[in-house]
Amino acid sequence: MTKADIIAKIAQKTNMDKMSVQIAVEAFFDVVKENMAEGENIYVRGFGSFINKRRAKKVARNISKKVSMEIPEHYVPSFKPSKSFVETVKKSDKVRNGVSA
């Protein structure tokens, strides 16, 4: 499902025009990105959490050049679904082995 599909489905369910839905969806994504870039986690009850995960400093090797390099500590965005989200997906008979039927 693409962002356009999501917008179309929300517009259909809410009887709103697609442009208004697109503006709202884009604003949601912008708020999530901006706040996570500032180090804030976002918690949406019943859906899940957008969190920054810390990756520790480590030494890696470039085996083709036979050199080691230090990768500094950094953060990566992550999504953790809520328990109800996970249960809904588990109960679904449409999803099997990561491939939708």
Distance bins in CASP14 RR format, pairs under 12 A and 6 or more apart:
PFRMAT RR
TARGET T0000
AUTHOR 0000-0000-0000
RMODE 2
METHOD distances of the structure
MODEL  1
1 7 0 0 0 0 0 1 0 0 0 0 0
1 8 0 0 0 0 1 0 0 0 0 0 0
1 9 0 0 0 0 1 0 0 0 0 0 0
1 10 0 0 0 0 0 1 0 0 0 0 0
1 100 0 0 0 0 1 0 0 0 0 0 0
2 8 0 0 0 0 1 0 0 0 0 0 0
2 9 0 0 0 0 0 1 0 0 0 0 0
2 25 0 0 0 0 0 1 0 0 0 0 0
3 9 0 0 0 0 0 1 0 0 0 0 0
3 10 0 0 0 0 0 1 0 0 0 0 0
3 18 0 0 0 0 0 1 0 0 0 0 0
3 21 0 0 0 0 0 1 0 0 0 0 0
3 22 0 0 0 0 1 0 0 0 0 0 0
3 25 1 0 0 1 0 0 0 0 0 0 0
3 26 0 0 0 0 1 0 0 0 0 0 0
3 28 0 0 0 0 0 1 0 0 0 0 0
3 29 0 0 0 0 1 0 0 0 0 0 0
4 10 0 0 0 0 0 1 0 0 0 0 0
4 11 0 0 0 0 0 1 0 0 0 0 0
4 18 0 0 0 0 1 0 0 0 0 0 0
4 21 0 0 0 0 0 1 0 0 0 0 0
4 22 0 0 0 0 1 0 0 0 0 0 0
4 25 0 0 0 0 1 0 0 0 0 0 0
4 26 0 0 0 0 0 1 0 0 0 0 0
5 11 0 0 0 0 0 1 0 0 0 0 0
5 12 0 0 0 0 0 1 0 0 0 0 0
5 18 0 0 0 0 0 1 0 0 0 0 0
5 21 0 0 0 0 0 1 0 0 0 0 0
5 25 0 0 0 0 0 1 0 0 0 0 0
6 12 0 0 0 0 0 1 0 0 0 0 0
6 13 0 0 0 0 0 1 0 0 0 0 0
6 18 0 0 0 0 0 1 0 0 0 0 0
6 21 0 0 0 0 1 0 0 0 0 0 0
6 22 0 0 0 0 1 0 0 0 0 0 0
6 24 0 0 0 0 0 1 0 0 0 0 0
6 25 1 0 0 1 0 0 0 0 0 0 0
6 26 0 0 0 0 0 1 0 0 0 0 0
6 28 0 0 0 0 0 1 0 0 0 0 0
6 29 0 0 0 0 0 1 0 0 0 0 0
7 13 0 0 0 0 0 1 0 0 0 0 0
7 14 0 0 0 0 0 1 0 0 0 0 0
7 16 0 0 0 0 1 0 0 0 0 0 0
7 17 0 0 0 0 0 1 0 0 0 0 0
7 18 1 0 1 0 0 0 0 0 0 0 0
7 19 0 0 0 0 1 0 0 0 0 0 0
7 20 0 0 0 0 1 0 0 0 0 0 0
7 21 1 0 1 0 0 0 0 0 0 0 0
7 22 1 0 1 0 0 0 0 0 0 0 0
7 23 0 0 0 0 1 0 0 0 0 0 0
7 24 0 0 0 0 1 0 0 0 0 0 0
7 25 1 0 1 0 0 0 0 0 0 0 0
7 26 0 0 0 0 1 0 0 0 0 0 0
7 28 0 0 0 0 0 1 0 0 0 0 0
7 29 0 0 0 0 0 1 0 0 0 0 0
8 14 0 0 0 0 0 1 0 0 0 0 0
8 16 0 0 0 0 0 1 0 0 0 0 0
8 17 0 0 0 0 0 1 0 0 0 0 0
8 18 1 0 0 1 0 0 0 0 0 0 0
8 19 0 0 0 0 0 1 0 0 0 0 0
8 21 0 0 0 0 1 0 0 0 0 0 0
8 22 0 0 0 0 1 0 0 0 0 0 0
8 25 0 0 0 0 0 1 0 0 0 0 0
9 16 0 0 0 0 0 1 0 0 0 0 0
9 18 0 0 0 0 0 1 0 0 0 0 0
9 21 0 0 0 0 1 0 0 0 0 0 0
9 25 0 0 0 0 0 1 0 0 0 0 0
10 16 1 0 0 1 0 0 0 0 0 0 0
10 17 0 0 0 0 0 1 0 0 0 0 0
10 18 0 0 0 0 1 0 0 0 0 0 0
10 20 0 0 0 0 1 0 0 0 0 0 0
10 21 1 0 1 0 0 0 0 0 0 0 0
10 22 0 0 0 0 1 0 0 0 0 0 0
10 23 0 0 0 0 0 1 0 0 0 0 0
10 24 0 0 0 0 1 0 0 0 0 0 0
10 25 1 0 0 1 0 0 0 0 0 0 0
10 28 0 0 0 0 0 1 0 0 0 0 0
11 17 1 0 0 1 0 0 0 0 0 0 0
11 18 1 0 1 0 0 0 0 0 0 0 0
11 19 0 0 0 0 1 0 0 0 0 0 0
11 20 1 0 0 1 0 0 0 0 0 0 0
11 21 1 0 1 0 0 0 0 0 0 0 0
11 22 0 0 0 0 1 0 0 0 0 0 0
11 23 0 0 0 0 0 1 0 0 0 0 0
11 24 0 0 0 0 0 1 0 0 0 0 0
11 25 0 0 0 0 1 0 0 0 0 0 0
12 18 0 0 0 0 1 0 0 0 0 0 0
12 21 0 0 0 0 1 0 0 0 0 0 0
13 21 0 0 0 0 1 0 0 0 0 0 0
14 20 0 0 0 0 1 0 0 0 0 0 0
14 21 1 0 0 1 0 0 0 0 0 0 0
14 24 0 0 0 0 1 0 0 0 0 0 0
14 25 0 0 0 0 0 1 0 0 0 0 0
15 21 0 0 0 0 0 1 0 0 0 0 0
16 22 0 0 0 0 1 0 0 0 0 0 0
16 23 0 0 0 0 0 1 0 0 0 0 0
16 24 0 0 0 0 1 0 0 0 0 0 0
16 25 0 0 0 0 0 1 0 0 0 0 0
17 23 0 0 0 0 1 0 0 0 0 0 0
17 24 0 0 0 0 0 1 0 0 0 0 0
18 24 0 0 0 0 0 1 0 0 0 0 0
18 25 0 0 0 0 1 0 0 0 0 0 0
18 26 0 0 0 0 0 1 0 0 0 0 0
19 25 0 0 0 0 0 1 0 0 0 0 0
19 26 0 0 0 0 0 1 0 0 0 0 0
20 26 0 0 0 0 0 1 0 0 0 0 0
20 27 0 0 0 0 0 1 0 0 0 0 0
21 27 0 0 0 0 0 1 0 0 0 0 0
21 28 0 0 0 0 0 1 0 0 0 0 0
22 28 0 0 0 0 0 1 0 0 0 0 0
22 29 0 0 0 0 0 1 0 0 0 0 0
23 29 0 0 0 0 0 1 0 0 0 0 0
23 30 0 0 0 0 0 1 0 0 0 0 0
24 30 0 0 0 0 0 1 0 0 0 0 0
24 31 0 0 0 0 0 1 0 0 0 0 0
25 31 0 0 0 0 0 1 0 0 0 0 0
25 32 0 0 0 0 0 1 0 0 0 0 0
26 32 0 0 0 0 0 1 0 0 0 0 0
26 33 0 0 0 0 0 1 0 0 0 0 0
27 33 0 0 0 0 0 1 0 0 0 0 0
27 34 0 0 0 0 0 1 0 0 0 0 0
28 34 0 0 0 0 0 1 0 0 0 0 0
28 35 0 0 0 0 0 1 0 0 0 0 0
28 42 0 0 0 0 1 0 0 0 0 0 0
28 44 0 0 0 0 1 0 0 0 0 0 0
28 47 0 0 0 0 0 1 0 0 0 0 0
28 50 0 0 0 0 0 1 0 0 0 0 0
29 35 0 0 0 0 0 1 0 0 0 0 0
29 36 0 0 0 0 0 1 0 0 0 0 0
29 42 0 0 0 0 0 1 0 0 0 0 0
29 50 0 0 0 0 0 1 0 0 0 0 0
29 77 0 0 0 0 0 1 0 0 0 0 0
30 36 0 0 0 0 0 1 0 0 0 0 0
30 37 0 0 0 0 0 1 0 0 0 0 0
31 37 0 0 0 0 0 1 0 0 0 0 0
31 38 0 0 0 0 0 1 0 0 0 0 0
31 40 0 0 0 0 0 1 0 0 0 0 0
31 42 1 0 0 1 0 0 0 0 0 0 0
31 44 0 0 0 0 0 1 0 0 0 0 0
31 50 0 0 0 0 0 1 0 0 0 0 0
32 38 0 0 0 0 0 1 0 0 0 0 0
32 39 0 0 0 0 0 1 0 0 0 0 0
32 40 0 0 0 0 1 0 0 0 0 0 0
32 41 0 0 0 0 0 1 0 0 0 0 0
32 42 1 0 1 0 0 0 0 0 0 0 0
32 43 0 0 0 0 0 1 0 0 0 0 0
32 44 0 0 0 0 1 0 0 0 0 0 0
32 47 0 0 0 0 0 1 0 0 0 0 0
32 48 0 0 0 0 0 1 0 0 0 0 0
32 49 0 0 0 0 0 1 0 0 0 0 0
32 50 1 0 1 0 0 0 0 0 0 0 0
32 51 0 0 0 0 0 1 0 0 0 0 0
32 52 0 0 0 0 0 1 0 0 0 0 0
32 77 0 0 0 0 1 0 0 0 0 0 0
32 79 0 0 0 0 1 0 0 0 0 0 0
33 39 0 0 0 0 0 1 0 0 0 0 0
33 40 0 0 0 0 0 1 0 0 0 0 0
33 42 0 0 0 0 0 1 0 0 0 0 0
33 50 0 0 0 0 1 0 0 0 0 0 0
33 52 0 0 0 0 0 1 0 0 0 0 0
33 77 0 0 0 0 1 0 0 0 0 0 0
34 40 0 0 0 0 1 0 0 0 0 0 0
34 42 0 0 0 0 0 1 0 0 0 0 0
34 50 0 0 0 0 0 1 0 0 0 0 0
35 41 0 0 0 0 1 0 0 0 0 0 0
35 42 1 0 1 0 0 0 0 0 0 0 0
35 43 0 0 0 0 0 1 0 0 0 0 0
35 50 0 0 0 0 1 0 0 0 0 0 0
35 51 0 0 0 0 0 1 0 0 0 0 0
35 52 0 0 0 0 1 0 0 0 0 0 0
35 77 0 0 0 0 0 1 0 0 0 0 0
36 42 1 0 0 1 0 0 0 0 0 0 0
36 43 0 0 0 0 0 1 0 0 0 0 0
36 49 0 0 0 0 0 1 0 0 0 0 0
36 50 1 0 0 1 0 0 0 0 0 0 0
36 51 0 0 0 0 1 0 0 0 0 0 0
36 52 1 0 1 0 0 0 0 0 0 0 0
36 53 0 0 0 0 0 1 0 0 0 0 0
36 75 0 0 0 0 1 0 0 0 0 0 0
36 76 0 0 0 0 0 1 0 0 0 0 0
36 77 1 0 1 0 0 0 0 0 0 0 0
36 78 0 0 0 0 1 0 0 0 0 0 0
36 79 0 0 0 0 0 1 0 0 0 0 0
37 50 0 0 0 0 0 1 0 0 0 0 0
37 52 0 0 0 0 1 0 0 0 0 0 0
37 75 0 0 0 0 1 0 0 0 0 0 0
37 77 0 0 0 0 1 0 0 0 0 0 0
38 52 0 0 0 0 1 0 0 0 0 0 0
38 75 0 0 0 0 0 1 0 0 0 0 0
39 50 0 0 0 0 0 1 0 0 0 0 0
39 51 0 0 0 0 1 0 0 0 0 0 0
39 52 1 0 1 0 0 0 0 0 0 0 0
39 53 0 0 0 0 0 1 0 0 0 0 0
39 54 0 0 0 0 0 1 0 0 0 0 0
39 75 1 0 0 1 0 0 0 0 0 0 0
39 76 0 0 0 0 0 1 0 0 0 0 0
39 77 0 0 0 0 1 0 0 0 0 0 0
40 49 0 0 0 0 0 1 0 0 0 0 0
40 50 0 0 0 0 1 0 0 0 0 0 0
40 51 0 0 0 0 1 0 0 0 0 0 0
40 52 0 0 0 0 1 0 0 0 0 0 0
40 75 0 0 0 0 0 1 0 0 0 0 0
40 77 0 0 0 0 0 1 0 0 0 0 0
41 48 0 0 0 0 0 1 0 0 0 0 0
41 49 1 0 0 1 0 0 0 0 0 0 0
41 50 1 0 0 1 0 0 0 0 0 0 0
41 51 1 0 1 0 0 0 0 0 0 0 0
41 52 1 0 0 1 0 0 0 0 0 0 0
41 53 0 0 0 0 1 0 0 0 0 0 0
41 54 0 0 0 0 0 1 0 0 0 0 0
41 75 0 0 0 0 0 1 0 0 0 0 0
41 77 0 0 0 0 1 0 0 0 0 0 0
41 78 0 0 0 0 1 0 0 0 0 0 0
41 79 0 0 0 0 0 1 0 0 0 0 0
41 80 0 0 0 0 1 0 0 0 0 0 0
42 48 0 0 0 0 1 0 0 0 0 0 0
42 49 1 0 0 1 0 0 0 0 0 0 0
42 50 1 0 1 0 0 0 0 0 0 0 0
42 51 1 0 0 1 0 0 0 0 0 0 0
42 52 0 0 0 0 1 0 0 0 0 0 0
42 77 0 0 0 0 0 1 0 0 0 0 0
42 78 0 0 0 0 0 1 0 0 0 0 0
42 79 0 0 0 0 1 0 0 0 0 0 0
42 80 0 0 0 0 0 1 0 0 0 0 0
43 49 1 0 1 0 0 0 0 0 0 0 0
43 50 0 0 0 0 1 0 0 0 0 0 0
43 51 0 0 0 0 1 0 0 0 0 0 0
43 79 0 0 0 0 0 1 0 0 0 0 0
43 80 0 0 0 0 1 0 0 0 0 0 0
43 81 0 0 0 0 0 1 0 0 0 0 0
43 82 0 0 0 0 1 0 0 0 0 0 0
44 50 1 0 0 1 0 0 0 0 0 0 0
44 51 0 0 0 0 0 1 0 0 0 0 0
44 79 0 0 0 0 0 1 0 0 0 0 0
44 80 0 0 0 0 0 1 0 0 0 0 0
44 81 0 0 0 0 0 1 0 0 0 0 0
44 82 1 0 0 1 0 0 0 0 0 0 0
44 84 0 0 0 0 0 1 0 0 0 0 0
44 85 0 0 0 0 1 0 0 0 0 0 0
45 82 1 0 0 1 0 0 0 0 0 0 0
45 83 0 0 0 0 0 1 0 0 0 0 0
45 84 0 0 0 0 1 0 0 0 0 0 0
45 85 0 0 0 0 0 1 0 0 0 0 0
46 80 0 0 0 0 0 1 0 0 0 0 0
46 81 0 0 0 0 1 0 0 0 0 0 0
46 82 1 0 1 0 0 0 0 0 0 0 0
46 83 0 0 0 0 1 0 0 0 0 0 0
46 84 1 0 1 0 0 0 0 0 0 0 0
46 85 1 0 0 1 0 0 0 0 0 0 0
46 86 0 0 0 0 0 1 0 0 0 0 0
46 87 0 0 0 0 0 1 0 0 0 0 0
46 88 0 0 0 0 1 0 0 0 0 0 0
47 79 0 0 0 0 1 0 0 0 0 0 0
47 80 0 0 0 0 0 1 0 0 0 0 0
47 81 1 0 0 1 0 0 0 0 0 0 0
47 82 1 0 1 0 0 0 0 0 0 0 0
47 83 0 0 0 0 0 1 0 0 0 0 0
47 84 0 0 0 0 1 0 0 0 0 0 0
47 85 1 0 1 0 0 0 0 0 0 0 0
47 86 0 0 0 0 0 1 0 0 0 0 0
47 88 0 0 0 0 0 1 0 0 0 0 0
48 78 0 0 0 0 0 1 0 0 0 0 0
48 79 1 0 0 1 0 0 0 0 0 0 0
48 80 1 0 0 1 0 0 0 0 0 0 0
48 81 1 0 1 0 0 0 0 0 0 0 0
48 82 1 0 1 0 0 0 0 0 0 0 0
48 83 0 0 0 0 1 0 0 0 0 0 0
48 84 0 0 0 0 1 0 0 0 0 0 0
48 85 1 0 0 1 0 0 0 0 0 0 0
48 86 0 0 0 0 1 0 0 0 0 0 0
48 88 0 0 0 0 0 1 0 0 0 0 0
49 77 0 0 0 0 0 1 0 0 0 0 0
49 78 0 0 0 0 1 0 0 0 0 0 0
49 79 1 0 0 1 0 0 0 0 0 0 0
49 80 1 0 1 0 0 0 0 0 0 0 0
49 81 0 0 0 0 1 0 0 0 0 0 0
49 82 1 0 0 1 0 0 0 0 0 0 0
49 83 0 0 0 0 0 1 0 0 0 0 0
49 85 0 0 0 0 0 1 0 0 0 0 0
50 76 0 0 0 0 0 1 0 0 0 0 0
50 77 1 0 0 1 0 0 0 0 0 0 0
50 78 1 0 0 1 0 0 0 0 0 0 0
50 79 1 0 1 0 0 0 0 0 0 0 0
50 80 0 0 0 0 1 0 0 0 0 0 0
50 81 0 0 0 0 0 1 0 0 0 0 0
50 82 0 0 0 0 0 1 0 0 0 0 0
51 75 0 0 0 0 1 0 0 0 0 0 0
51 76 0 0 0 0 1 0 0 0 0 0 0
51 77 1 0 0 1 0 0 0 0 0 0 0
51 78 1 0 1 0 0 0 0 0 0 0 0
51 79 1 0 0 1 0 0 0 0 0 0 0
51 80 1 0 0 1 0 0 0 0 0 0 0
51 81 0 0 0 0 0 1 0 0 0 0 0
52 73 0 0 0 0 0 1 0 0 0 0 0
52 74 0 0 0 0 1 0 0 0 0 0 0
52 75 1 0 1 0 0 0 0 0 0 0 0
52 76 1 0 0 1 0 0 0 0 0 0 0
52 77 1 0 0 1 0 0 0 0 0 0 0
52 78 1 0 0 1 0 0 0 0 0 0 0
52 79 0 0 0 0 0 1 0 0 0 0 0
52 80 0 0 0 0 0 1 0 0 0 0 0
53 73 0 0 0 0 0 1 0 0 0 0 0
53 74 0 0 0 0 1 0 0 0 0 0 0
53 75 1 0 0 1 0 0 0 0 0 0 0
53 76 1 0 1 0 0 0 0 0 0 0 0
53 77 1 0 0 1 0 0 0 0 0 0 0
53 78 1 0 1 0 0 0 0 0 0 0 0
53 79 0 0 0 0 0 1 0 0 0 0 0
53 80 0 0 0 0 1 0 0 0 0 0 0
54 72 0 0 0 0 0 1 0 0 0 0 0
54 73 1 0 0 1 0 0 0 0 0 0 0
54 74 1 0 0 1 0 0 0 0 0 0 0
54 75 1 0 1 0 0 0 0 0 0 0 0
54 76 0 0 0 0 1 0 0 0 0 0 0
54 77 0 0 0 0 0 1 0 0 0 0 0
54 78 0 0 0 0 0 1 0 0 0 0 0
55 71 1 0 0 1 0 0 0 0 0 0 0
55 72 0 0 0 0 1 0 0 0 0 0 0
55 73 1 0 0 1 0 0 0 0 0 0 0
55 74 1 0 1 0 0 0 0 0 0 0 0
55 75 1 0 0 1 0 0 0 0 0 0 0
55 76 1 0 0 1 0 0 0 0 0 0 0
55 77 0 0 0 0 0 1 0 0 0 0 0
55 78 0 0 0 0 0 1 0 0 0 0 0
56 70 0 0 0 0 0 1 0 0 0 0 0
56 71 0 0 0 0 1 0 0 0 0 0 0
56 72 0 0 0 0 1 0 0 0 0 0 0
56 73 1 0 1 0 0 0 0 0 0 0 0
56 74 0 0 0 0 1 0 0 0 0 0 0
56 75 0 0 0 0 0 1 0 0 0 0 0
56 76 0 0 0 0 0 1 0 0 0 0 0
57 69 0 0 0 0 0 1 0 0 0 0 0
57 70 1 0 0 1 0 0 0 0 0 0 0
57 71 1 0 0 1 0 0 0 0 0 0 0
57 72 1 0 1 0 0 0 0 0 0 0 0
57 73 1 0 1 0 0 0 0 0 0 0 0
57 74 0 0 0 0 1 0 0 0 0 0 0
58 68 0 0 0 0 0 1 0 0 0 0 0
58 69 0 0 0 0 1 0 0 0 0 0 0
58 70 1 0 0 1 0 0 0 0 0 0 0
58 71 1 0 1 0 0 0 0 0 0 0 0
58 72 0 0 0 0 1 0 0 0 0 0 0
58 73 0 0 0 0 1 0 0 0 0 0 0
58 74 0 0 0 0 0 1 0 0 0 0 0
59 67 0 0 0 0 0 1 0 0 0 0 0
59 68 1 0 1 0 0 0 0 0 0 0 0
59 69 1 0 0 1 0 0 0 0 0 0 0
59 70 1 0 1 0 0 0 0 0 0 0 0
59 71 1 0 0 1 0 0 0 0 0 0 0
59 72 0 0 0 0 0 1 0 0 0 0 0
60 67 0 0 0 0 1 0 0 0 0 0 0
60 68 1 0 0 1 0 0 0 0 0 0 0
60 69 1 0 1 0 0 0 0 0 0 0 0
60 70 1 0 0 1 0 0 0 0 0 0 0
60 71 1 0 1 0 0 0 0 0 0 0 0
60 72 0 0 0 0 0 1 0 0 0 0 0
61 67 1 0 0 1 0 0 0 0 0 0 0
61 68 1 0 1 0 0 0 0 0 0 0 0
61 69 1 0 0 1 0 0 0 0 0 0 0
61 70 0 0 0 0 0 1 0 0 0 0 0
61 71 0 0 0 0 0 1 0 0 0 0 0
62 68 1 0 0 1 0 0 0 0 0 0 0
62 69 1 0 0 1 0 0 0 0 0 0 0
62 70 0 0 0 0 0 1 0 0 0 0 0
62 71 0 0 0 0 0 1 0 0 0 0 0
63 69 0 0 0 0 0 1 0 0 0 0 0
79 85 0 0 0 0 1 0 0 0 0 0 0
79 86 0 0 0 0 0 1 0 0 0 0 0
80 86 0 0 0 0 1 0 0 0 0 0 0
81 87 0 0 0 0 1 0 0 0 0 0 0
81 88 0 0 0 0 1 0 0 0 0 0 0
81 89 1 0 0 1 0 0 0 0 0 0 0
81 90 0 0 0 0 0 1 0 0 0 0 0
82 88 0 0 0 0 1 0 0 0 0 0 0
82 89 0 0 0 0 0 1 0 0 0 0 0
83 89 0 0 0 0 0 1 0 0 0 0 0
83 90 0 0 0 0 0 1 0 0 0 0 0
84 90 0 0 0 0 0 1 0 0 0 0 0
84 91 0 0 0 0 0 1 0 0 0 0 0
85 91 0 0 0 0 0 1 0 0 0 0 0
85 92 0 0 0 0 0 1 0 0 0 0 0
86 92 0 0 0 0 0 1 0 0 0 0 0
86 95 0 0 0 0 0 1 0 0 0 0 0
88 94 0 0 0 0 0 1 0 0 0 0 0
88 95 0 0 0 0 0 1 0 0 0 0 0
89 95 1 0 0 1 0 0 0 0 0 0 0
89 96 0 0 0 0 0 1 0 0 0 0 0
89 98 0 0 0 0 0 1 0 0 0 0 0
89 100 0 0 0 0 0 1 0 0 0 0 0
90 96 0 0 0 0 0 1 0 0 0 0 0
92 98 0 0 0 0 0 1 0 0 0 0 0
92 100 0 0 0 0 1 0 0 0 0 0 0
92 101 0 0 0 0 1 0 0 0 0 0 0
93 100 0 0 0 0 0 1 0 0 0 0 0
93 101 1 0 0 1 0 0 0 0 0 0 0
94 100 1 0 1 0 0 0 0 0 0 0 0
94 101 1 0 1 0 0 0 0 0 0 0 0
95 101 1 0 0 1 0 0 0 0 0 0 0
END
